[in-house]
């Protein structure tokens, strides 16, 4: 079963934590439809731009899984409206994907996840299926052992 041309259902629900802890990570029909829309509006255009496989690190997370990994209580992953993606075998194109999304696609949140100033380790992108997308751009950094989110503008500068 496929969520989109280049994203399988298995990729969309895969979680080693869910497997290890025996957590059911099966989306309902409404959530699956949201995942299909996110794949259509974000994943497939990025995949076409990059012209190579993109790894889906995290897409849908059940409430139990999200709690188990310490995710935000309002995480859009629980609605199937967010995905964490990167390029397998090196992150050299993660910045290109980030810039493509920022400059060309509608999104709710786009997060440069850790890494350095040249490339993120991965990208978090969400698409609000049931509301207007806010086009919020953030950078995740570690500060005193905790994750801090810094808002950045369209030009990539900190606000």
N, C-alpha and C positions, 0 to 999 in steps of 0.2 A: 504494500500500500504506500502511496506517495502523498505527501502534503503539497508538493509542487514538482516541476520537472526534475529539479536537482536536489530536492530535500525529501528524504524518506520519513515515513511515520516513525520507524525505529530510531532514527537520528533525533527526531523531535521529542521523544520521550525518554531517551537513554539517560541513565544516571547510575554510576557505580555505587553511590551512596544509597540510592533506593534499593538496588539489588542486595547490597551488603546488609541493610537493615530490614529487608523484607517489606518495604513501603510500596504500596500500589501507586504507580505514577501514570494512570490512565486518564486522559482528558475526556470530558463529556462532549456531546455533539456541538454545543455552542462554543466551547473552547477550541475544538478542532477546526471549526469554521474561522475563528479568529486566527489560528495558526496558519491556515491557508491564505488568509488575507495578508498577514505579515510577510509570508513567503512571496506572495504575488507583488506586493508593493515595495518590499525592501530586499529580500534575499535574492530573488531572481534578477532584478536589475544589477545588483552588485556582482552576482555570479557572471552575468553577461559582460560587464565591464572588465572584470579581472580575467575572464576567459580561462579559468582553472578551478579545480575543486576548492571549496571553502569548508572548513571544519565547523560543525555546529557543536559548541562546547556545552551549551545549555539552552533549552527552548522552554518547553512546558515543565513546570514544577507543581506537583500537587501541594496542597497546604501542608500536609505532613512532611513532605520532602523539604519544602521551603523552610519550615521550622527546624528540621534536623540539621540543615546546613547553615542556619543562622541568617537566612535571608530577611530582607525588609518585610515587615508585616503588610505593606502595600505593594509588594513586588508585582510588576506586570507579568512576570513569568507565570504566576498562578492563573492568569487569565489567558495564557497563550499569546500574549501581546508583546513579548520581549524575547530576544535571542542574544546569546553571546557567541561571537564568531571570530575565527582567525584563519590564517593561511597555514596549512600543514607544512611541516619541514622548514621552519623559519618564519619569522614575522616581517620580512622585508616589505611585504605588500600591505600590511595592516594599516599603515599610515595612508596609503593610496586609497584603500577602501573607506577609511574614515573620512578623508577629504571628498571622495565621490559622494558618499551619503550626505555629508554636510552641504555640499554645493549643488546637488541635483535631486535629492529625494525629500519627500515629506516624512517627518518622524516626530515622535513625541519626545524621547530622550536619546541622545547619542553620547556615549561615555568612552573616553580614551582611558582604558583600564591599565594603570601602572605603566611598566616599560620605562622608556626614557623620552627625551624631547624629540627623538627622531621617529620612534615607532612604539605603539602600545603593545603590551603583551597580547591583548585581545580587545575586541570592541563589543560593547553592549549597545544594542539599538532596540528601541521599542516603537511601536506604532499603535496609537489609540484607535481601536476599531469602532468604538461607541461614543467618541467625543472628538473635539477638534485637537489636532496635534499641536503641541506647544513649541516644538523645535528648540528644546533646551539642550545646550552643549556643555558637558562637564568633563573634568579630568579627575580620575581617582588617584590619590597619592597616599602613601603611608606616612603618618605623623604620630610619633610616640606610640608606635605599635597599633594604631587604629587607622581605619580608612577614613580619609577626608575627601570630600568632593568640592572641587573648585570650579565655579562657573566660568566659562570662557565664551568669548563672542565669536561671531562668524569668521573673523580673521584669525582665530586661534590664540587670541590674547586673553590673559586672565582679567576678570572683572573684579 
